[in-house]
Amino acid sequence: MKKTILTAVCVLALPLAACSGMNTTEQRTLSGAAIGTGVGAGVAAVTGGCVGCGAAIGAAAGAASGYIYDNMNK
């Protein structure tokens, strides 16, 4: 049981370590994608659509928006 918990903690902590050295463009693109994923999944769930499709479309739109926003404010 302890090995399972330790393995789960290590696997879940790994993505957090990968985001530590990002520049502002990468941070805003990732933030846009995360927000877009949530909004897309939420809208799809409320409207009765495909939640996975809504999340994917929202992630793509959010990532593009975050990237464009960062490049316009330089």
Secondary structure, DSSP 4 states (H G I P E B T S, - for coil): -HHHHHHHHHHHHHHHHHTTT--HHHHHHHHHHHHHHHHHHHHHHHHTS-HHHHHHHHHHHHHHHHHHHHHHT-
